[in-house]
């Protein structure tokens, strides 16, 4: 599933007349880049959620004949459902038997998606999250076994955890990388939730019962958040020599 429903507010004025997913970077739209990465990894079926200028995304996919893949649209034009709600709404498009790879459309990375997905399938985890050591304000907190235990906002000192008397300093802090794999058990668990919710809040709410594991970014991994105009400029330079 590709998250493509965001408003792209950090990319204005580029997103005043188009969805973030169709903003070009290195001669291709963000959406096309992610689709091609998934296709190379062996994916044959993709779900794309839409909201902001959603019809443009539908038209773009039709014009490109879905890039030779089976692509379903999860329509959120009546109201954004946040990341967790977006997965919940789209769940009926999935088989219910295989884990689902989730990819934020504004993430540029050369992560080996096949290896990442295979690692998850061979594990006992209900979700595997790409994480990295990088400067940000919000961190996911993991124990020595790389199991999710909490969340912390360094700017506000807000802490979230399913465990009582939780002490953030005892855990390893990683930034979420916007790419994750979620197993059918959690997709089923989501159906009991409200319509709109954050996937991170959901993971935290089940972290004491389900195994939500970190997948630390391999050394040398290219990873960029393209959600800001300045990031696009850096990506243009990098794409001249890679990907």
N, C-alpha and C positions, 0 to 999 in steps of 0.2 A: 504494500500500500504506500502511495506517495501522498504526503500531506501537502496540498497545494491550495488550501482554502484561505490562507492568511491574508490580512489586509495589506501587508507590505508597507506599513507606515514609516519604517526606518529608511525605506528606499525612495520616499518622495523627493523630487517630483516625478521620478520615473514611473511610479505606480498610480499616478493620478488618472491615467487613461488605459492602463493595462494591469493584469494580475501579476503578482511577483513571479509566478511560475514562468511567465513568458518574457521576462526581462532577459536580454541577451548577455552572455558572457563568453568571450572568446569565439564569437561567431555563431554560437548556438544558444537557444533558450535554456534556462535552468532545467525546465521540465524535460527537454530532449536529452540533456546530459544524463539526468538520473535514469530515464527510461533506457538509454543505451547501456548504462552501467548494469542495470538489472538484466537486460537482455543478454549481455556478455556472460553474466553469472549463471545463465540458464533459466531465467524466469520466463514463463510463457503467459501468465495471467497477472494483470495489475489492476488495482482499484485506485482511482484518483479522486480525492474529495475536492469540491469546488465551492466557492462563495463569491469573492470579489471579482467582478467581471468574468463570472463563470462561463458564460456563453463563448467567450473568446477561447477558453481552454478547450471546450467541446469542438469548436470549429477547427482549431489548430490540430487536434488529434484526428479529426475526420479528413482534413486536407493531407495529412501524412499517413493516412490509412492505418492509424494506430501503430505505426512503425513495425507492422507485421505481427503484432501481439494481440491477445484478447484483453481489451481494456474496458472496465466498467466505471461508470461515474457515480460517485456518492454525492448527491446534491444537497448542499447546506445553504442554498441561497435564501431560504426562509429564516435562517439564523445560524450563526456560528456555534458549534457545539464543543469547542475546545478540543484538545488532543485526545483525551480519553473518550469523550462523547462522540468524536469523529470515528474512532475505531469501533465503538459500540454500534453506531448507526450502520457502518459498512460490514458488520460481522456476517450478515446473511449472504454476502458475496463469496465468503470463504468456505472451504469444504468442511471445516469443523474437525478435520483429522490431522492436518499438518500445521506446524508453526507458521506464523506470518511475519515476514520481514517488513518493518516500517522504516520509511526513509523521508526525512524532511527535504522538501524540494530545494531549499536554499543552502544545502550542505554540499560542498565540493570536496571530494575525497577520492583517493585511490585505494581505499580499503578493499581487501580481497573478500568480496561479499560471499563467495562460495565457501571459503574457509570459515568465515564468521557464522554462516548459517549451519554448516556441517558441525561446527563445534557445539552450537546450541543443541542440535538434534541428538548429539552423542552424550550430552550432559543430562543431569536430573533436574535442571533448572526449569522454572516456569517462564522466566524471561531473562534475556541476556542483553545488557546495555553497553554500547560502545561508550567508553569514558576516556578522559585524558587529563594529564596534569597541565593545567593552564590557568591563567589569571582570569577570574570572573568574580561576581558577587555571590552567586548561588552555587552551592556544592552538594553533591550526593555523598553520603558518608557510609563507608563499608568496613566490615570487620576483617580480621586476618584471613578469613576464608573467602573474601571478596563478596560477601553477602550484604545486600542493602539493609541498613539499619536506621538511617535517618537522613535529614536534610538540614542545611543551615544557610541563612542569608547573612553574609559577613557585614553588610552595610547596616542592616536593621537588628542584627542579633536574634532574629526569629529562628526558632528551631522546631522541627517536626520529627516525630518518631512514634512508632507504635509501642515502644518500650518505656515504662515509667522510669523516672530519675535518669534520663538519658544524658550523657556527658559527651558532647561533640569532640572534645580534644583527645578522646581515647580511640578515635576512628580515623581511617584514611580518607581524605577528601579528594574527590575527583569531579571534574566538570562533565556534564552529559554531552555526548557527541551527536545527538539527533538521529542516530541509527540504532535500531533495536529489533529484537526478535521476541515475539510473544506466543506462547503455546495455547492450544485449545482450551485448557482448563481455565486460564485467565479470561479468555474471550467469553466463556460461559459465565464466569463470576461477574463480568461487567454487566450482564443483562439485568442484574438485580439493582444496578445503580441508577441514579437520576439521569436525565437526558444529557445534561451538560456537565463535564468535569475534566479536570487535568489528568493526564496519564501519570505524571509524577506523583500527584496526590493519591492516585489509585494504587500505584506501586507501593507507596509508603503505607497505605492502609492495610495491605495484605502481606507486608514484608515479614511479619512475625509468624505467618502461617505458610507462606509460599517462598520458594527460593528465587529471589531476584538477584542475579549475579552481575558483577562488573566484568567487562571485557576491556582491559586496558589497551589503549592504542599501541600497536607495535612500534618499535623504534623507527624513526624516519618516515612515519606515515604522513602523507599530505592530507591536511584537514583544514577547511576554511568555512566560516559562516559568512555567506554572501548577503546577509540581511542588511548591510549598510553600504552606502555608495562608495566609501573609501575602500571597503573590502573588494568591491568589484574591480577597482583599479589595480589592486595587488594581484587579484586572480588573473586579470588580463596578461600581466607580465609573466606569471608562472605558467600559464597555458601556452605560451610561446615555445616552451621547452619541455612540456610534459603533458600527460593525459592525451 
